[in-house]
């Protein structure tokens, strides 16, 4: 059985749009979700993320 689902997110509208589906999948599988925040390489070395962090 799947225990954890790894979901890379980048703060874009596309990744936010999949979150409800991901939650439903995790609920049906009785799994937990691990979100991995990814940055484009050019932003990985700066102090500010390329999008607002909530």
Secondary structure per residue as TSV (DSSP state, phi and psi in degrees):
chain	resnum	aa	ss	phi	psi
A	1	X	-	360.0	149.0
A	2	X	-	-80.4	120.9
A	3	X	-	-93.9	-36.8
A	4	X	E	-134.9	145.7
A	5	X	E	-116.3	120.6
A	6	X	E	-91.0	123.2
A	7	X	E	-124.5	107.3
A	8	X	E	-74.0	131.3
A	9	X	E	-127.1	151.8
A	10	X	-	-128.1	8.9
A	11	X	S	84.5	1.2
A	12	X	-	-79.3	164.6
A	13	X	H	-63.0	-32.9
A	14	X	H	-63.9	-43.7
A	15	X	H	-72.2	-34.2
A	16	X	H	-65.5	-32.3
A	17	X	H	-67.9	-26.5
A	18	X	H	-85.7	-12.6
A	19	X	H	-58.4	-42.8
A	20	X	H	-61.0	-37.6
A	21	X	H	-68.7	-38.6
A	22	X	H	-64.3	-42.0
A	23	X	H	-61.8	-42.6
A	24	X	H	-64.7	-43.0
A	25	X	H	-60.6	-46.0
A	26	X	H	-63.1	-39.6
A	27	X	H	-63.3	-45.7
A	28	X	H	-65.5	-31.5
A	29	X	H	-93.6	-0.9
A	30	X	T	53.6	44.5
A	31	X	-	-111.5	163.1
A	32	X	E	-101.9	160.8
A	33	X	E	-111.7	132.2
A	34	X	E	-113.7	115.9
A	35	X	E	-92.2	130.3
A	36	X	E	-113.7	110.8
A	37	X	E	-79.4	120.3
A	38	X	-	-113.0	145.6
A	39	X	-	-118.0	147.7
A	40	X	-	-62.3	148.4
A	41	X	G	-53.3	-35.8
A	42	X	G	-69.4	-20.8
A	43	X	G	-98.7	-9.4
A	44	X	T	-66.1	-22.1
A	45	X	T	-103.8	1.8
A	46	X	S	-93.6	167.0
A	47	X	S	-85.4	-21.5
A	48	X	S	-106.4	133.7
A	49	X	-	-70.4	157.9
A	50	X	S	-76.4	1.4
A	51	X	S	-147.3	159.9
A	52	X	-	-67.6	133.7
A	53	X	-	-92.8	129.4
A	54	X	-	-98.4	360.0
